[in-house]
Structure formats: structure tokens, C-alpha cells
Amino acid sequence: MTVINITNHGRITIPSEIRKKYGWKDGDKVIIIDHPLEGIKILPYLSEEKIRGILDKETGIKIIKEILNERRLEIEKEKQRLFREATK
């Protein structure tokens, strides 16, 4: 837990270890959410470009997983075919 002060202008300083952990630099934007049950949350602001990159990455991962699943099914079918041929 880190305790920080709020200035008379309502400014806070996010500790350097947290900024480094999340790669936040001078000029980066954050979003503050006032959640009724969980309190205040600070999240990184994601530009459309960053969101597209994340979605592209996730889409790529999904496609790879689908290909791997299809390949596993093909291998299983081939094993079953070979087993049937060997037991004739």
C-alpha cells in the first residue's frame, strides 16, 4: 500500500515504481473510475491504435488456437483411421 498526498490543485503523484511497472511516462493519460462498490480505480487510457493492436493480437491468438484445435482433430482422425486399417 502506498499513501500519496493530494495538492491544493487536486493533483496526485503516482509513485515511480507504479509508473515504471505500467510503463507510464510524462504526458500519458489515465482514466479514473468511481465504482460504487469497489471505490476509485485508475486505469491506463488506451488510444484507438493501442486497442486495435490488442484486438489484433488477441484475434491472432484465437486464430492460432483454432488452427491448433483443428490440427488436433485431424491427427486424432488419422490415428483412428490407421488403427482401423491395422486391425483389419
N, C-alpha and C positions, 0 to 999 in steps of 0.2 A: 504494500500500500504506500502511496506517495501523497503527501499533503502539499498543496500548492496554494499560493495567495492569489486573490483577485484584486487588481489595481482599481483606483478610483474611476478609471475609464471602462471598467468591466473586462479588462484583459487578463488572460492567464498565460502562463508559460508552461508548455508541455515539456517535461523533463527530457534531457538529451538522450538518455538510454531508451526511452519510448520512441522518440523521433528516429533514432538510428534503427531500432527494431523494425519499424514500419517503413523506413526509407523516406520519411517526411523531410522536406527541405524548405528553406525560406520561400514563401510565395505559394506553397501547396495549400489546397483548400480541404476543409473537413466539414462534415455535416454533424450537427448536434441534434439529437432526438430526445425529446422529453417524453419518455414512456411512462404511462400512468402506473404501471405495476413494477417496472424494473428500474425506474429512475432515469438519470441522464446517461446517454450513450454518445460517444464521439466516434464517428466512422470516417474513413477516407472518402473524399469526393472522387467519383470516377467519371472522367470525361467520356464522351461517346466513343472516342478512339480506344480508350482502355477497356470499356465494356465490350466493344467489338472484338478486341484481342482476346479477352477472357472467353467470350462465347465461341470464337473460332477455335481456341484451344480445347474447350470442353467438347465442341462438336467433333473435332478431330479425334479426341479420346473416345467418344461414343462410337464413331465410325470404326476405329481400330478394335474396340471391344466387340462390335457386331461382326466384323470380319473374323476375329478370333473364335467367336461362338460358332459361326458358320463353318469354319475350318474344323473345329472340334466335332461337329455333327458329321461332316464329310468323312473324317477319319474313323469315327465310330461306325458309320455305314460301311465303309471299306473293310473294317475289321470283321464285321458281321458277314459280309459277302465272302471274304476269304475263309472264314470259319465254315460257312455253309459248303463252300467248294471243297475244303479239306475233309469234311466229314461225309462226303458222298461216296 
